[in-house]
Amino acid sequence: MKSVRLGKTNLNVPSIVVGCMRLAGKTKSEMNRFIRAALDRGANYFDHADIYGDGQSETVFGDAFAADPSLRREDVILQSKCGIRKQGAGFYDQSKSYILSAVDGILKRLKTDYIDVLLLHRPDALVEPEEVAAAFDLLQASGKVRFFGVSNHRPSQIELLKKFVKQDLIANQIQFSLAASAMIASGMEVNMTTSGAADRDGSVLDYCRLKDITPQAWSPFQIPAWQGSFLGHDSYAPLNEKIDTLAAKYQVTPAGIAAAWILRHPANFQVIAGTSREDRLLDLIAASDIVLTRAEWYELYLASGHILP
Ligand SMILES: NC(=O)c1ccc[n+]([C@@H]2O[C@H](COP(=O)([O-])OP(=O)(O)OC[C@H]3O[C@@H](n4cnc5c(N)ncnc54)[C@H](OP(=O)(O)O)[C@@H]3O)[C@@H](O)[C@H]2O)c1
């Protein structure tokens, strides 16, 4: 499987990450089989969040992992996120006390002493970066967290954190796919009045490349706003036609081509795959070595509905 360097660390990590958001319903034995199938193919990077299944995704993962003596903690990279709270109408919280308590909950559910990567799940409008910095210092000093990053953050929000946070922020997990590529469009429709010209992200992809932050693509096969997968979807007929042609050419699944499109970008993305099926995960891993040509990458981009000025 293709690997990427994780931020400025010296870790080479898999380009296909096992996303655990939709795995809360698995039994312990199903989860054990899923973890082992992933590890057998080199997919040892698992993406969690404290809110997935209200904690159940982490719980069943932790139970399945701990119960199997053949699985060794040091062989896997565990990433989780915190900062979204569900009380009342819901709110975001990057206060020091909440980050610290959230990490303790994550460690307990995952049945581990440390997580490899902690991401702040979403920007908190009320963030006080001094508090984040204090929490990160304590988590690093206690050995509870090895590396830190963010999710869904704009460059200026990362810079604000960096005013006080001294650890490198090694990853930014953002939505990115053939159906959610506004950040590519705004970089090409510069100074135009087209809809694609709107800058919705502050050029976050360029920023990640400049700062050696690994971009992680969440929901790689989903239509934005939870409308299901674009693969095989009638609203994306020209895109699916192009995907199917390339899938036949490269002898991989359509999802493999959609992932290869993300991996072809030189920002060195990781793709956070959300499937709950072993066969689909293994197909994606198999397709990760495909390198689409420059022309194919642009053909897919155009077929997804964008323009080239
Ligand atoms: N940072 C954030 O804000 C954020 C937000 C959302 C998600 N995430 C992370 O990103 C991960 C992936 O998100 P996601 O689950 O929305 O991503 P996804 O991989 O785009 O979607 C997976 C879903 O699509 C279905 N699917 C339908 N056809 C498929 C096909 N041909 N191939 C693969 N899957 C197909 C899967 O069903 P089956 O299970 O039946 O295959 C599954 O329900 C999550 O697990 C989570 O770790 C992060």
The ligand as an SDF file (V2000), in Angstrom:
LIG
                    3D

 48 52  0  0  0  0  0  0  0  0999 V2000
  -13.2950   14.8990   10.8760 N   0  0  0  0  0  0  0  0  0  0  0  0
  -14.5830   14.8950   10.5840 C   0  0  0  0  0  0  0  0  0  0  0  0
  -15.2910   15.8970   10.7640 O   0  0  0  0  0  0  0  0  0  0  0  0
  -15.1840   13.6360   10.0100 C   0  0  0  0  0  0  0  0  0  0  0  0
  -16.4980   13.6210    9.5430 C   0  0  0  0  0  0  0  0  0  0  0  0
  -17.0030   12.4390    9.0170 C   0  0  0  0  0  0  0  0  0  0  0  0
  -16.2080   11.2960    8.9720 C   0  0  0  0  0  0  0  0  0  0  0  0
  -14.9300   11.3290    9.4590 N   0  0  0  0  0  0  0  0  0  0  0  0
  -14.0330   10.1490    9.4070 C   0  0  0  0  0  0  0  0  0  0  0  0
  -13.9750    9.7300    8.0570 O   0  0  0  0  0  0  0  0  0  0  0  0
  -14.3060    8.3530    7.9680 C   0  0  0  0  0  0  0  0  0  0  0  0
  -14.9550    8.1000    6.6590 C   0  0  0  0  0  0  0  0  0  0  0  0
  -16.1970    8.8030    6.5570 O   0  0  0  0  0  0  0  0  0  0  0  0
  -17.4300    8.1180    5.8310 P   0  0  0  0  0  0  0  0  0  0  0  0
  -17.7960    6.8870    6.5030 O   0  0  0  0  0  0  0  0  0  0  0  0
  -18.4740    9.1560    5.6580 O   0  0  0  0  0  0  0  0  0  0  0  0
  -16.7070    7.8280    4.4150 O   0  0  0  0  0  0  0  0  0  0  0  0
  -16.9920    6.9980    3.1180 P   0  0  0  0  0  0  0  0  0  0  0  0
  -15.9570    5.9470    3.0310 O   0  0  0  0  0  0  0  0  0  0  0  0
  -17.0800    8.0010    2.0280 O   0  0  0  0  0  0  0  0  0  0  0  0
  -18.4160    6.3400    3.3090 O   0  0  0  0  0  0  0  0  0  0  0  0
  -18.5950    5.0580    3.8240 C   0  0  0  0  0  0  0  0  0  0  0  0
  -20.0570    4.7200    3.6850 C   0  0  0  0  0  0  0  0  0  0  0  0
  -20.3630    4.6280    2.2860 O   0  0  0  0  0  0  0  0  0  0  0  0
  -20.9290    3.3630    2.0300 C   0  0  0  0  0  0  0  0  0  0  0  0
  -20.6020    2.9330    0.6750 N   0  0  0  0  0  0  0  0  0  0  0  0
  -21.5030    2.7890   -0.2990 C   0  0  0  0  0  0  0  0  0  0  0  0
  -20.9380    2.3480   -1.4170 N   0  0  0  0  0  0  0  0  0  0  0  0
  -19.6380    2.2070   -1.1730 C   0  0  0  0  0  0  0  0  0  0  0  0
  -18.5430    1.7690   -1.9480 C   0  0  0  0  0  0  0  0  0  0  0  0
  -18.6970    1.3840   -3.2220 N   0  0  0  0  0  0  0  0  0  0  0  0
  -17.3460    1.7150   -1.3900 N   0  0  0  0  0  0  0  0  0  0  0  0
  -17.1790    2.1180   -0.1020 C   0  0  0  0  0  0  0  0  0  0  0  0
  -18.2040    2.5320    0.6880 N   0  0  0  0  0  0  0  0  0  0  0  0
  -19.4210    2.5820    0.1600 C   0  0  0  0  0  0  0  0  0  0  0  0
  -20.3760    2.4660    3.1160 C   0  0  0  0  0  0  0  0  0  0  0  0
  -21.2210    1.3550    3.2590 O   0  0  0  0  0  0  0  0  0  0  0  0
  -20.6090   -0.0810    3.7400 P   0  0  0  0  0  0  0  0  0  0  0  0
  -20.2120    0.1140    5.1740 O   0  0  0  0  0  0  0  0  0  0  0  0
  -21.7570   -1.0150    3.5720 O   0  0  0  0  0  0  0  0  0  0  0  0
  -19.4590   -0.3880    2.8480 O   0  0  0  0  0  0  0  0  0  0  0  0
  -20.3950    3.3900    4.3130 C   0  0  0  0  0  0  0  0  0  0  0  0
  -21.7030    3.4700    4.8520 O   0  0  0  0  0  0  0  0  0  0  0  0
  -15.1750    8.0760    9.2010 C   0  0  0  0  0  0  0  0  0  0  0  0
  -15.1610    6.7200    9.5830 O   0  0  0  0  0  0  0  0  0  0  0  0
  -14.4960    8.9470   10.2240 C   0  0  0  0  0  0  0  0  0  0  0  0
  -13.3820    8.2440   10.7400 O   0  0  0  0  0  0  0  0  0  0  0  0
  -14.4120   12.4850    9.9670 C   0  0  0  0  0  0  0  0  0  0  0  0
  1  2  1  0
  2  3  2  0
  2  4  1  0
  4  5  1  0
  4 48  2  0
  5  6  2  0
  6  7  1  0
  7  8  2  0
  8  9  1  0
  8 48  1  0
  9 10  1  0
  9 46  1  0
 10 11  1  0
 11 12  1  0
 11 44  1  0
 12 13  1  0
 13 14  1  0
 14 15  2  0
 14 16  1  0
 14 17  1  0
 17 18  1  0
 18 19  2  0
 18 20  1  0
 18 21  1  0
 21 22  1  0
 22 23  1  0
 23 24  1  0
 23 42  1  0
 24 25  1  0
 25 26  1  0
 25 36  1  0
 26 27  1  0
 26 35  1  0
 27 28  2  0
 28 29  1  0
 29 30  1  0
 29 35  2  0
 30 31  1  0
 30 32  2  0
 32 33  1  0
 33 34  2  0
 34 35  1  0
 36 37  1  0
 36 42  1  0
 37 38  1  0
 38 39  2  0
 38 40  1  0
 38 41  1  0
 42 43  1  0
 44 45  1  0
 44 46  1  0
 46 47  1  0
M  CHG  2   8   1  16  -1
M  END
$$$$
